[in-house]
């Protein structure tokens, strides 16, 4: 690893640890949102979650939402909803998807940075979240206030505010996943996300291949 990369990924407490959005629900949510798909996430022990990208809302039927959101790839199922399935929520009011993205990154982070973020990112907070609806750390308000008024690197912010590196990583990851914050010192890394496959269409194709 060269010195430039080493520096960008080193905190005041050592090397930053990372988590991948591909290993949890974040990429599944992003994929649905990017392609305006309505999906249902199903789990065996934590119930279901419906994300209506066409409306920017989600509905959770879960006894433990934090537990559901921390599921890793292979431990949840994704179904693309039909128009009829989505219409069942027509008269219901959901919660904003940006809140869901914050919560997912916040719970999965556990003090790690989300891949695509760097310790030397100069962070600008573009939108102030409704903190009454979000899980927080003790210094969340101070961190976001600094990024909103004076964009700075998370490395400098951690030292200035005397906030633990793990807390800074958790809040920055959550704010980035939700779209509230962005790095202004470099071009964002935005991979192209293919739409989720329709399980109904896939089942039909497999049936044809099987000669049914």
C-alpha positions as CSV (number, residue, x, y, z in Angstrom):
1,X,0.0,0.0,0.0
2,X,1.5,3.4,-1.0
3,X,1.9,6.2,1.5
4,X,-1.0,8.3,0.0
5,X,-3.5,5.5,0.4
6,X,-2.1,4.6,3.8
7,X,-2.6,8.2,5.0
8,X,-6.2,8.4,3.6
9,X,-7.2,5.3,5.6
10,X,-5.4,6.0,8.9
11,X,-7.2,7.4,11.9
12,X,-5.7,9.0,14.9
13,X,-6.1,5.7,16.6
14,X,-4.6,3.5,13.9
15,X,-5.8,2.2,10.5
16,X,-9.4,2.6,9.7
17,X,-11.5,-0.6,9.4
18,X,-14.1,-0.8,6.6
19,X,-17.4,-2.5,5.8
20,X,-18.8,-3.1,2.4
21,X,-22.3,-1.9,1.4
22,X,-22.4,-5.0,-0.9
23,X,-22.2,-7.3,2.2
24,X,-25.3,-5.9,3.8
25,X,-28.7,-4.4,2.8
26,X,-27.3,-1.0,1.7
27,X,-26.5,-2.1,-1.9
28,X,-29.9,-3.9,-2.2
29,X,-31.7,-0.6,-1.1
30,X,-29.5,1.5,-3.5
31,X,-30.1,-0.9,-6.4
32,X,-33.9,-0.7,-5.9
33,X,-33.8,3.1,-5.5
34,X,-31.6,3.7,-8.6
35,X,-33.9,1.6,-10.7
36,X,-37.2,2.7,-9.2
37,X,-38.1,-0.8,-8.1
38,X,-40.4,-1.7,-5.2
39,X,-39.0,-4.6,-3.2
40,X,-39.7,-6.7,-0.2
41,X,-36.9,-7.9,2.1
42,X,-37.8,-11.1,4.0
43,X,-36.0,-12.6,6.9
44,X,-36.7,-15.7,9.0
45,X,-36.4,-14.3,12.4
46,X,-36.9,-10.5,12.0
47,X,-40.0,-10.1,9.8
48,X,-40.2,-8.2,6.5
49,X,-39.4,-4.8,5.2
50,X,-41.0,-3.2,2.1
51,X,-39.2,-0.5,0.2
52,X,-41.3,1.5,-2.2
53,X,-38.7,3.4,-4.3
54,X,-41.4,4.8,-6.5
55,X,-42.7,6.7,-3.4
56,X,-39.4,7.2,-1.5
57,X,-40.9,5.3,1.5
58,X,-40.5,2.1,3.4
59,X,-42.6,0.0,5.7
60,X,-41.2,-2.4,8.3
61,X,-43.1,-5.3,9.9
62,X,-40.3,-6.3,12.3
63,X,-40.1,-6.9,16.0
64,X,-36.4,-5.8,15.8
65,X,-35.6,-3.4,13.0
66,X,-31.9,-3.0,14.0
67,X,-31.6,-6.7,13.9
68,X,-33.2,-6.9,10.5
69,X,-31.0,-4.2,9.1
70,X,-27.8,-5.9,10.2
71,X,-28.5,-9.0,8.1
72,X,-25.7,-9.9,5.8
73,X,-26.0,-11.1,2.2
74,X,-27.4,-14.6,2.0
75,X,-29.4,-14.2,5.1
76,X,-32.3,-12.2,3.6
77,X,-34.5,-12.6,0.5
78,X,-35.4,-9.9,-2.0
79,X,-38.6,-10.0,-4.0
80,X,-39.5,-7.4,-6.7
81,X,-43.1,-6.3,-6.0
82,X,-45.7,-6.2,-8.8
83,X,-47.8,-3.1,-9.3
84,X,-50.6,-4.9,-7.5
85,X,-48.4,-5.7,-4.5
86,X,-47.3,-2.0,-4.3
87,X,-50.9,-0.8,-4.6
88,X,-51.7,-2.5,-1.3
89,X,-49.8,0.4,0.4
90,X,-51.5,3.1,-1.5
91,X,-53.4,4.5,1.6
92,X,-50.6,3.9,4.1
93,X,-48.0,6.4,5.1
94,X,-44.4,5.1,5.3
95,X,-41.1,6.4,6.5
96,X,-38.5,8.2,4.3
97,X,-35.9,6.0,2.6
98,X,-33.1,8.3,3.6
99,X,-33.9,7.5,7.3
100,X,-33.7,3.8,6.4
101,X,-30.3,4.3,4.7
102,X,-29.0,6.1,7.8
103,X,-30.2,3.5,10.2
104,X,-28.7,0.6,8.1
105,X,-25.3,2.1,7.8
106,X,-25.4,3.2,11.5
107,X,-26.1,-0.2,12.8
108,X,-23.8,-2.1,10.4
109,X,-20.9,0.3,10.9
110,X,-20.0,-0.6,14.5
111,X,-17.3,2.1,14.3
112,X,-16.1,1.2,10.8
113,X,-16.0,3.3,7.7
114,X,-18.2,2.4,4.7
115,X,-16.2,1.5,1.6
116,X,-16.1,4.5,-0.7
117,X,-15.4,6.8,2.2
118,X,-11.9,7.9,3.3
119,X,-10.4,9.2,6.5
120,X,-9.2,12.4,4.7
121,X,-12.5,13.1,3.0
122,X,-13.5,16.8,3.4
123,X,-17.2,16.5,4.3
124,X,-20.0,18.8,3.5
125,X,-23.4,18.3,5.1
126,X,-26.0,19.3,2.5
127,X,-29.2,18.3,4.3
128,X,-29.9,18.4,8.0
129,X,-31.6,15.2,9.0
130,X,-34.5,14.9,11.5
131,X,-32.4,13.6,14.4
132,X,-35.5,12.7,16.4
133,X,-36.1,9.8,14.1
134,X,-32.6,8.4,13.9
135,X,-30.2,6.4,16.1
136,X,-27.5,8.7,17.4
137,X,-24.1,8.8,19.1
138,X,-23.4,11.2,22.0
139,X,-21.7,13.7,19.6
140,X,-23.9,13.4,16.5
141,X,-25.2,16.9,16.7
142,X,-21.7,18.4,17.1
143,X,-20.3,16.4,14.2
144,X,-23.1,17.3,11.8
145,X,-23.0,21.0,12.9
146,X,-19.3,21.2,12.1
147,X,-19.8,19.6,8.6
148,X,-22.7,21.9,7.9
149,X,-21.0,25.2,8.9
150,X,-17.4,24.4,8.1
151,X,-16.7,21.5,5.7
152,X,-13.6,19.7,6.9
153,X,-11.9,16.3,6.9
154,X,-13.2,13.7,9.3
155,X,-9.6,13.3,10.5
156,X,-9.4,17.0,11.5
157,X,-13.0,16.9,12.9
158,X,-12.2,14.0,15.1
159,X,-9.2,15.9,16.6
160,X,-11.0,19.2,16.8
161,X,-14.1,17.9,18.5
162,X,-12.2,15.3,20.5
163,X,-14.6,12.6,19.2
164,X,-13.4,9.0,19.0
165,X,-12.5,7.8,15.5
166,X,-15.1,5.0,15.7
167,X,-17.9,7.5,16.4
168,X,-16.8,9.7,13.5
169,X,-16.7,6.8,11.2
170,X,-20.2,5.7,12.2
171,X,-21.8,9.1,11.7
172,X,-20.0,9.8,8.5
173,X,-21.0,6.4,7.0
174,X,-24.6,6.9,8.1
175,X,-24.7,10.5,6.6
176,X,-23.1,9.4,3.4
177,X,-25.4,6.3,2.9
178,X,-28.5,8.5,3.5
179,X,-27.3,11.2,1.0
180,X,-27.1,13.9,3.7
181,X,-23.3,14.4,3.3
182,X,-20.7,14.2,0.5
183,X,-17.0,14.5,0.1
184,X,-16.1,17.7,-1.7
185,X,-12.4,17.1,-2.2
186,X,-12.8,14.3,-4.7
187,X,-15.1,12.9,-7.3
188,X,-17.6,10.5,-5.8
189,X,-17.4,6.8,-6.6
190,X,-20.8,5.9,-8.0
191,X,-21.0,2.3,-9.4
192,X,-23.7,1.5,-11.9
193,X,-26.3,-0.7,-10.2
194,X,-28.3,-3.2,-12.2
195,X,-32.0,-3.7,-11.2
196,X,-33.0,-6.6,-9.0
197,X,-34.2,-9.6,-10.9
198,X,-37.9,-10.3,-10.7
199,X,-38.4,-13.7,-9.0
200,X,-41.6,-14.3,-10.9
201,X,-39.8,-13.8,-14.2
202,X,-36.8,-15.9,-13.1
203,X,-39.1,-18.7,-12.0
204,X,-40.9,-18.6,-15.3
205,X,-37.6,-18.8,-17.2
206,X,-36.4,-21.7,-15.1
207,X,-39.7,-23.6,-15.7
208,X,-39.2,-23.1,-19.5
209,X,-35.7,-24.4,-19.3
210,X,-36.9,-27.4,-17.3
211,X,-39.5,-28.1,-20.0
212,X,-42.5,-27.5,-17.7
